[in-house]
Amino acid sequence: MRDEVLRRVRAAVATLVLAGLLVAPWVVDDYTAAILARTLALGLVGVSVALLTGVAGMPTLGQTAPYAAGAYASAVLGSQVSDVGVVQVAVAALAGATLAAVTLPLVVPARGVIVLMITLAIGELVVTVLGRWRSVTGGTDGLAGIAGVRPFWGLPVLATDQARYLYTLVVVATLVGAVLLLLRTRAGVLLRAGRDDEMRLRASGHRVPLYLSGAHVAAGAIAGAAGSLLVVAQQYISPADFGFDTSALLLLGVVIGGTASVGGALVGAALVIAVRDWLFGVLPGHAPLVLGALFVATVYLLPTGVTRARRPRPVPAPRPPDVAPTRDRDATPELRV
């Protein structure tokens, strides 16, 4: 009964949030609409983090690497080849998936904290390369004046913040829906099984490294697509958008929202970004300290996240009644003196 009530409450909250996102461009100003679009893009990266950390059991701090690859691929493509949004999203997803595939030999064999350190190193290495490859990325100055996009061929260019926000919302909703459908298939079941008991899954004859490789490449594609949306939202990118601060904020948002919850990743990313921006204005210079304290408090107080209900304790099976021992008919009768 309690689980049913919680499920209905979560469904009602999700419906209200979705309705609020749909009406937001008509009730907020341009600046707020641009912030919401960037938040949705970061939330989509959070979905890729949740896919790896919570579903596949591979904690990561390096999803900013495919995020950056997708963003720069989309920016270069938009400036020189095509301004069609669907093409840019596809190319950005391909760039993110390619970078994830290249790093497979480093990430997939590792487990636990080692994965965190390897992915963190990959993310920092990508940021360093972006800062020094001035001919393509513009170096630390970044790329400015990126041309606007049109969603499909024949449609007008997205010229307002409200239009860019709605485009970002549609793409994010489509990709999140695809991830949710994927997790309901046999692939999602196998990923969770490997997370819970990898040795048993291996003993059953399943190729766990293959499943983890697929999850890693898929998460890279999702993060790459989010990079394309970041370009649409702010029309400017630089290596500073993909540093360690962004990685830490994404992991914090996923932990707050629930590591195995796709919707929780979006909610957690939005909460973290909102708190960060508010704290930067209220406590200048101390926002990272407060966010760190928030992370520690979340881990101890809400280990399953704010969107995950605590699982009920299993009810022990009733103990069978004690049965008095009976004498075996074939046993040797007791001799009496």
Helices and strands as residue ranges (DSSP letters): H 2-27, H 30-50, I 51-55, H 64-80, H 85-102, H 104-107, H 113-132, H 134-137, G 139-141, H 161-183, H 186-196, H 198-203, H 208-234, G 239-242, H 244-257, H 262-282, H 287-301
